[in-house]
């Protein structure tokens, strides 16, 4: 792989809301990265994103034209498009010999995932999955402590993200349609707890079960998913994710149980409960905008020629978990409802 010397020149494809956050991350490290091109079909989006920069990048409405006309000024293509457009944009960028950072999901089916792996390997480029929550302090510290053996061998872990999206926010949006989204909530917000689970388990998944529900009925896919994953190292994992309710009270974004204790926390707070103790120690970690360290990690990988935390292989592995959970949920056997005796609730007088 050819290493990048000097500032990493970034071309952003897709100028919607997530591109805004990528640009914020870039601007935290403007000594290391610069945006040289911006591509979107919407002039309004382009102007909103251009306003974030001190100097205006070159502007395009077609990424193929951008690669053909401006390729000499591009080191890496940062793909921030709707899900159904990811695969083709990745393949075109790889064919042009450009490094790639791509938003979740890498693509929406395994056939495209295999095409991407082949194209990235053939081009000899760096592909980085934009799994920004890997850079959450609570995730990084948990992984470090697991690697140091603090809680011994991991036995069980949970990763979750649940919050309420108002139904009207989805009406008429591309995320409401499976053909654009690639599924429902699990392949969108649920992607974050899925790749966190994979990262903390530290092994290949070998079994997946899924159960899904649609409570708000304004999207074609599910708005809630519960997923169980078995890993090759014996770890049992759980994913809970929803757009219909908040995280269950008293739970955390991540929870890991090992033979010698537990680690659990959210955002900038991590708890350690050794086996045999009833009260955990609390570690206050500095919360951060995770797109900043994500963009810095990208720059470091391109400068040093090292592999990202999550590349194309992990992008495919996360997608496999999601697609297998979806298929399993669709295969649930329907049973006749069981008649339960009616119970009277006595109210206090």
C-alpha positions as CSV (number, residue, x, y, z in Angstrom):
1,X,0.0,0.0,0.0
2,X,1.2,3.5,-0.9
3,X,1.4,5.6,2.3
4,X,0.0,9.1,2.3
5,X,2.6,11.8,2.8
6,X,1.5,15.2,4.3
7,X,-2.2,16.1,4.8
8,X,-4.7,13.4,3.9
9,X,-6.9,14.8,1.1
10,X,-10.5,13.8,1.6
11,X,-13.4,13.7,-0.9
12,X,-16.8,13.5,0.8
13,X,-19.5,11.8,-1.2
14,X,-22.9,12.5,0.3
15,X,-23.5,15.9,2.0
16,X,-26.3,15.1,4.4
17,X,-26.4,15.1,8.2
18,X,-23.8,12.5,8.9
19,X,-21.3,14.3,6.6
20,X,-21.7,17.3,8.9
21,X,-20.4,15.1,11.7
22,X,-17.5,13.8,9.6
23,X,-16.5,17.3,8.8
24,X,-16.6,18.3,12.5
25,X,-14.2,15.4,13.1
26,X,-11.9,16.5,10.3
27,X,-11.8,20.0,11.6
28,X,-10.6,18.8,15.0
29,X,-7.5,17.6,13.1
30,X,-7.2,20.1,10.3
31,X,-3.4,19.8,10.5
32,X,-3.8,16.2,9.4
33,X,-6.8,16.2,7.0
34,X,-8.3,18.5,4.4
35,X,-11.4,18.3,2.3
36,X,-10.5,18.8,-1.4
37,X,-13.9,17.7,-2.9
38,X,-17.5,17.4,-2.0
39,X,-20.2,15.6,-4.0
40,X,-24.0,15.5,-3.6
41,X,-27.0,15.8,-5.9
42,X,-28.4,18.5,-3.6
43,X,-27.1,22.0,-4.0
44,X,-28.6,22.9,-0.7
45,X,-26.7,20.2,1.1
46,X,-23.5,21.1,-0.7
47,X,-23.8,24.7,0.5
48,X,-24.5,23.7,4.1
49,X,-21.4,21.5,4.2
50,X,-19.2,24.1,2.3
51,X,-20.1,26.6,5.0
52,X,-18.3,24.5,7.6
53,X,-15.0,25.0,5.9
54,X,-12.7,28.1,5.7
55,X,-12.0,27.4,2.1
56,X,-14.4,26.0,-0.4
57,X,-13.6,22.5,-1.8
58,X,-14.3,21.5,-5.4
59,X,-17.9,20.7,-5.8
60,X,-19.5,17.8,-7.9
61,X,-22.9,16.2,-8.4
62,X,-21.6,12.9,-9.6
63,X,-18.9,10.9,-7.8
64,X,-17.7,9.2,-11.0
65,X,-17.1,12.7,-12.5
66,X,-15.3,13.7,-9.3
67,X,-13.0,10.7,-9.5
68,X,-12.3,11.2,-13.2
69,X,-11.7,15.0,-13.1
70,X,-10.3,15.6,-9.6
71,X,-8.7,12.2,-8.7
72,X,-5.2,13.6,-8.5
73,X,-6.3,15.7,-5.5
74,X,-7.9,12.9,-3.6
75,X,-6.3,10.4,-1.3
76,X,-9.4,8.9,0.4
77,X,-13.1,8.9,-0.5
78,X,-15.4,9.4,2.6
79,X,-18.8,7.8,1.7
80,X,-21.8,9.3,3.5
81,X,-24.6,8.2,1.2
82,X,-27.9,6.4,1.8
83,X,-27.3,2.7,2.4
84,X,-28.3,1.4,-1.0
85,X,-25.7,3.5,-2.7
86,X,-22.7,2.4,-0.6
87,X,-21.6,-0.6,-2.6
88,X,-21.4,1.1,-6.0
89,X,-19.6,4.1,-4.6
90,X,-17.1,1.8,-2.8
91,X,-16.4,-0.2,-6.0
92,X,-15.9,2.9,-8.1
93,X,-13.5,4.5,-5.5
94,X,-11.6,1.2,-5.3
95,X,-11.3,1.0,-9.1
96,X,-9.9,4.5,-9.0
97,X,-7.2,3.4,-6.5
98,X,-8.5,5.6,-3.7
99,X,-8.6,4.7,0.0
100,X,-12.0,4.5,1.5
101,X,-13.9,5.4,4.6
102,X,-17.5,4.3,4.5
103,X,-20.4,4.9,6.8
104,X,-22.4,2.0,8.1
105,X,-23.5,-0.4,6.7
106,X,-20.7,-1.3,4.3
107,X,-23.5,-2.5,1.9
108,X,-26.9,-4.2,2.3
109,X,-26.3,-7.8,1.0
110,X,-23.5,-10.4,1.2
111,X,-23.0,-10.6,-2.6
112,X,-22.0,-7.0,-2.6
113,X,-19.8,-7.5,0.5
114,X,-17.8,-10.2,-1.3
115,X,-17.4,-8.0,-4.4
116,X,-16.1,-5.2,-2.1
117,X,-13.6,-7.5,-0.4
118,X,-12.3,-8.6,-3.7
119,X,-12.1,-5.1,-5.1
120,X,-10.3,-3.7,-2.0
121,X,-7.8,-6.6,-2.1
122,X,-7.1,-6.2,-5.8
123,X,-6.6,-2.4,-5.5
124,X,-4.3,-2.7,-2.4
125,X,-6.0,0.2,-0.6
126,X,-7.1,0.8,2.9
127,X,-10.8,0.3,3.6
128,X,-12.0,1.6,7.0
129,X,-15.5,1.0,8.3
130,X,-16.8,4.2,9.9
131,X,-17.6,2.4,13.2
132,X,-17.2,5.6,15.2
133,X,-18.5,4.2,18.5
134,X,-15.4,2.0,18.8
135,X,-13.7,5.2,19.8
136,X,-16.1,5.8,22.8
137,X,-13.9,6.0,25.9
138,X,-16.0,3.4,27.6
139,X,-15.6,1.0,24.8
140,X,-11.8,1.5,24.4
141,X,-11.2,1.3,28.2
142,X,-13.3,-1.9,28.4
143,X,-11.4,-3.5,25.6
144,X,-8.1,-2.5,27.2
145,X,-9.1,-4.0,30.6
146,X,-10.4,-7.2,29.0
147,X,-7.1,-7.6,27.1
148,X,-5.2,-7.0,30.4
149,X,-7.2,-9.9,32.0
150,X,-8.9,-7.7,34.7
151,X,-12.1,-9.8,34.6
152,X,-10.6,-13.0,33.3
153,X,-12.1,-14.9,30.5
154,X,-15.3,-13.2,29.1
155,X,-18.5,-15.3,29.4
156,X,-21.3,-12.9,28.5
157,X,-21.8,-9.5,27.1
158,X,-24.5,-7.1,26.1
159,X,-24.4,-4.1,23.7
160,X,-27.5,-1.9,23.4
161,X,-28.8,1.4,22.0
162,X,-32.4,2.3,22.5
163,X,-34.2,5.6,22.1
164,X,-37.5,7.0,20.8
165,X,-37.9,8.4,17.3
166,X,-41.1,10.2,16.7
167,X,-43.0,8.3,13.9
168,X,-43.6,11.4,11.8
169,X,-39.8,11.8,11.5
170,X,-39.7,8.7,9.3
171,X,-42.6,9.5,7.0
172,X,-41.4,10.0,3.4
173,X,-37.8,9.4,4.3
174,X,-35.5,6.8,2.6
175,X,-35.0,5.0,5.9
176,X,-38.6,4.1,6.0
177,X,-38.2,1.9,2.9
178,X,-36.4,-1.5,2.9
179,X,-35.1,-1.1,-0.7
180,X,-33.1,2.0,0.4
181,X,-32.4,1.2,4.0
182,X,-31.6,-2.5,3.5
183,X,-33.8,-3.5,6.5
184,X,-35.1,-1.7,9.5
185,X,-33.7,-0.3,12.7
186,X,-31.1,-3.1,13.2
187,X,-29.1,-2.2,10.1
188,X,-29.2,1.5,11.0
189,X,-28.9,2.4,14.7
190,X,-28.6,-1.2,15.6
191,X,-25.4,-1.4,13.6
192,X,-23.6,0.4,16.4
193,X,-24.2,-2.1,19.2
194,X,-23.6,-4.9,16.8
195,X,-20.1,-3.9,15.9
196,X,-19.4,-3.0,19.5
197,X,-20.4,-6.5,20.4
198,X,-18.1,-8.0,17.8
199,X,-15.2,-5.8,18.9
200,X,-15.5,-6.7,22.6
201,X,-16.2,-10.4,22.1
202,X,-12.8,-10.7,20.3
203,X,-13.9,-13.8,18.2
204,X,-15.8,-14.9,15.2
205,X,-19.6,-15.3,15.6
206,X,-20.8,-18.9,15.1
207,X,-24.5,-18.6,15.8
208,X,-27.2,-15.9,15.6
209,X,-30.8,-15.8,16.7
210,X,-33.1,-12.8,16.3
211,X,-36.5,-11.5,17.3
212,X,-38.0,-8.2,16.0
213,X,-41.0,-6.0,16.3
214,X,-42.5,-3.0,14.7
215,X,-44.3,-0.9,17.2
216,X,-44.8,2.4,15.4
217,X,-45.8,1.0,12.0
218,X,-44.5,3.8,9.9
219,X,-41.5,2.1,8.4
220,X,-41.4,-1.1,6.4
221,X,-38.7,-2.8,8.5
222,X,-38.6,-3.4,12.3
223,X,-38.1,-0.6,14.8
224,X,-37.0,-2.9,17.6
225,X,-34.6,-5.9,17.6
226,X,-33.3,-8.4,20.1
227,X,-30.4,-10.5,18.9
228,X,-28.4,-13.3,20.5
229,X,-25.0,-14.2,19.3
230,X,-22.6,-17.1,20.1
231,X,-18.9,-16.7,19.5
232,X,-16.2,-19.1,18.7
233,X,-14.5,-18.5,22.0
234,X,-17.6,-19.4,24.0
235,X,-18.8,-15.9,24.7
236,X,-22.6,-15.4,24.6
237,X,-23.6,-12.0,23.4
238,X,-26.8,-10.0,23.3
239,X,-27.9,-6.9,21.3
240,X,-30.9,-4.8,22.2
241,X,-31.8,-1.9,20.0
242,X,-34.9,0.2,19.4
243,X,-36.4,3.4,18.0
244,X,-39.6,2.8,20.1
245,X,-38.3,2.9,23.7
246,X,-35.4,4.1,25.8
247,X,-32.7,1.9,27.2
248,X,-34.3,-0.3,30.0
249,X,-33.8,1.5,33.4
250,X,-30.7,0.5,35.2
251,X,-28.9,-0.9,32.1
252,X,-25.9,0.4,30.2
253,X,-24.7,0.6,26.6
254,X,-22.2,-2.2,27.2
255,X,-22.0,-4.8,29.9
256,X,-19.4,-7.6,30.0
257,X,-19.2,-10.4,32.6
258,X,-16.0,-12.4,33.0
259,X,-14.9,-15.1,35.4
260,X,-13.4,-12.6,37.8
261,X,-15.8,-9.6,37.6
262,X,-17.9,-7.3,35.5
263,X,-17.4,-4.2,33.4
264,X,-20.4,-2.0,32.4
265,X,-21.0,1.6,31.5
266,X,-22.3,4.2,29.0
267,X,-20.8,7.3,27.4
268,X,-18.0,8.5,29.7
269,X,-18.7,6.3,32.8
270,X,-17.4,2.8,33.3
271,X,-18.1,0.6,36.3
272,X,-15.9,-2.3,37.5
273,X,-17.5,-4.9,39.9
274,X,-15.0,-7.6,41.0
275,X,-16.5,-11.0,41.7
276,X,-17.6,-11.3,45.3
277,X,-18.2,-7.5,45.7
278,X,-21.6,-5.8,45.9
279,X,-20.6,-2.2,45.0
280,X,-18.7,-1.3,41.8
281,X,-15.8,1.1,41.4
282,X,-16.6,4.0,39.1
283,X,-14.3,5.3,36.5
284,X,-15.1,8.8,35.0
285,X,-13.8,8.9,31.4
286,X,-13.8,12.1,29.4
287,X,-16.7,11.9,26.9
288,X,-15.8,13.0,23.3
289,X,-17.2,13.5,19.9
290,X,-16.2,10.1,18.5
291,X,-15.9,11.4,14.9
292,X,-12.7,13.3,15.9
293,X,-10.7,10.2,16.9
294,X,-12.2,8.3,14.0
295,X,-10.9,10.7,11.5
296,X,-7.5,10.9,13.3
297,X,-7.3,7.1,13.2
298,X,-8.0,7.2,9.4
299,X,-5.1,9.7,9.0
300,X,-2.8,7.5,11.1
301,X,-3.6,4.4,9.1
302,X,-3.0,6.1,5.8
303,X,0.3,7.7,7.0
304,X,1.7,4.5,8.6
305,X,0.2,1.9,6.3
306,X,-1.6,0.1,9.2
307,X,-4.9,-1.7,9.2
308,X,-7.9,0.1,10.8
309,X,-9.6,-1.2,13.9
310,X,-12.4,-2.4,11.6
311,X,-11.9,-2.9,7.9
312,X,-13.9,-4.5,5.2
313,X,-13.8,-7.9,6.8
314,X,-15.5,-6.6,10.0
315,X,-17.9,-4.7,7.8
316,X,-19.0,-8.0,6.3
317,X,-19.1,-9.8,9.7
318,X,-21.4,-7.2,11.2
319,X,-23.7,-7.3,8.2
320,X,-23.8,-11.1,8.4
321,X,-25.0,-10.9,12.0
322,X,-27.7,-8.5,11.1
323,X,-28.9,-10.4,8.0
324,X,-28.9,-13.7,9.9
325,X,-30.8,-12.2,12.8
326,X,-33.3,-10.8,10.3
327,X,-33.7,-14.2,8.6
328,X,-34.1,-16.0,11.9
329,X,-36.8,-13.6,13.1
330,X,-38.7,-14.1,9.9
331,X,-38.6,-17.9,10.5
332,X,-40.2,-17.9,13.9
333,X,-42.9,-20.6,14.2
334,X,-46.4,-19.1,14.9
335,X,-48.3,-20.8,17.7
336,X,-51.9,-20.4,18.8
337,X,-52.3,-18.0,21.7
338,X,-52.6,-19.6,25.1
339,X,-55.7,-18.7,27.1
340,X,-54.7,-17.6,30.5
341,X,-57.0,-17.2,33.5
342,X,-58.2,-13.7,34.1
343,X,-56.7,-12.3,37.2
344,X,-58.4,-9.6,39.2
345,X,-56.2,-6.9,40.6
346,X,-57.2,-5.7,44.0
347,X,-56.8,-1.9,44.3
348,X,-55.7,-0.4,47.6
349,X,-58.6,1.3,49.4
